[in-house]
C-alpha cells in the first residue's frame, strides 16, 4: 500500500475516484483523468494508492463496511431490524451512490469482485435472518421465503443508483426513503374494497 498521507486529502482522492468511476465507468477511467479532476500530477496520486485497483478495493471496502455496520445496528432489535436495515440501506445508497454503485457492479473473476460478492451474500443472509425474525413475530408476511424477500427488497434499493441524481431528481431523499418503506410495509395495491 502507498505511504501514509493526510486523511482529508486521501478522502478527497477517494471521492473524486468514486465520482469518476460512476461517470465514465471503472474500466474507462484512468489515473490521469483522476489526476486532472483533482488538479494534481498523476505521480502525486501514487502517494495515496499504488494503482487504480487499490482505489477500487478501498472504495468497495468502505461501502461494504458501512453496510455491514448498519446491519449490526439493525440486528440490535430483531423485531423491527428488517425495516431499520432497509432504511439504512436506502440512506447509504442515496448519500453515497457512487461507492454503492461500485459494489453492485462487481462480477466474479477478480479478487476484488469475488470478495465483494462474498460480502454481499453474507449481507443477504444476515438480512434474511432479520426477515425470519419479523416473520416469526408476524410483522412480515410468512408466505414468501426470507431470502427471496431480502433479495427483492435490496433489488429495489440497488436500482436507486441507476436513476437517482440529487441534482436532477424531483424527489427528495426523505420522500424516496419514506415511499420505499411504505411500499414494503403496505404494498403497491389498494386494500380490497376501496
C-alpha positions, -999 to 999 in steps of 0.1 A, spaced: 0 0 0 11 36 -5 26 57 23 6 75 49 -8 109 39 -32 135 52 -66 116 56 -85 146 43 -65 146 11 -69 109 8 -107 112 12 -107 139 -15 -89 114 -38 -114 87 -29 -144 109 -35 -131 120 -69 -123 85 -79 -157 73 -69 -173 100 -90 -150 94 -119 -158 57 -118 -195 64 -117 -193 90 -145 -172 70 -170 -171 35 -157 -142 19 -139 -127 3 -170 -127 35 -190 -113 57 -161 -76 64 -159 -53 76 -132 -46 106 -155 -83 115 -156 -84 113 -118 -53 135 -115 -68 160 -139 -100 162 -119 -80 168 -87 -56 193 -103 -27 170 -94 2 155 -113 -5 118 -120 26 108 -100 11 125 -69 -17 100 -68 7 73 -60 14 89 -26 -21 77 -18 -25 44 -36 -4 20 -57 -29 15 -85 -64 21 -98 -73 -13 -85 -62 -2 -50 -87 27 -53 -114 4 -63 -107 -20 -34 -107 8 -9 -139 23 -22 -157 -10 -22 -144 -19 13 -157 15 26 -192 10 12 -194 -26 24 -181 -19 58 -207 9 62 -235 -15 51 -222 -42 75 -221 -17 104 -257 -7 95 -267 -43 98 -250 -46 132 -272 -17 143 -304 -33 128 -296 -66 145 -299 -50 179 -337 -51 175 -346 -82 156 -383 -75 156 -380 -43 136 -345 -48 124 -355 -56 89 -371 -21 84 -341 -5 101 -318 -23 78 -339 -13 48 -340 24 59 -302 25 65 -295 8 31 -317 33 13 -299 62 31 -265 48 22 -275 44 -14 -289 80 -16 -259 95 2 -231 75 -13 -244 65 -47 -210 62 -64 -195 38 -39 -226 17 -36 -227 15 -74 -192 1 -74 -202 -26 -50 -232 -36 -71 -212 -37 -104 -187 -62 -92 -186 -95 -110 -168 -128 -102 -134 -134 -117 -112 -110 -99 -100 -109 -63 -119 -76 -58 -151 -89 -74 -150 -122 -56 -146 -106 -22 -174 -80 -29 -198 -108 -39 -189 -129 -9 -196 -99 14 -229 -91 -5 -240 -128 0 -232 -126 37 -252 -93 39 -282 -110 22 -280 -139 46 -280 -116 76 -309 -96 62 -328 -128 56 -323 -137 93 -339 -103 103 -368 -111 80 -372 -145 96 -374 -128 130 -401 -104 116 -420 -134 101 -418 -152 135 -433 -121 152 -459 -119 124 -449 -83 114 -439 -95 79 -458 -119 57 -446 -155 61 -457 -169 28 -425 -158 9 -391 -172 17 -370 -147 37 -340 -148 13 -363 -140 -16 -378 -111 3 -343 -99 12 -331 -100 -24 -362 -85 -39 -362 -57 -14 -325 -50 -19 -330 -51 -56 -354 -22 -52 -328 -3 -32 -300 -12 -57 -320 2 -86 -318 37 -69 -282 40 -81 -294 39 -117 -319 67 -116 -313 89 -85 -293 121 -90 -298 147 -63 -292 175 -89 -319 163 -113 -344 141 -93 -375 159 -83 -379 137 -52 -361 144 -20 -341 117 -3 -367 117 25 -395 112 1 -377 83 -16 -369 67 18 -405 71 30 -420 58 -2 -398 27 -2 -406 19 34 -444 24 28 -442 2 -3 -425 -25 17 -449 -22 47 -482 -17 28 -476 -29 -8 -484 -11 -40 -520 -23 -44 -550 -6 -28 -567 -25 0 -597 -46 -11 -630 -28 -10 -615 6 -20 
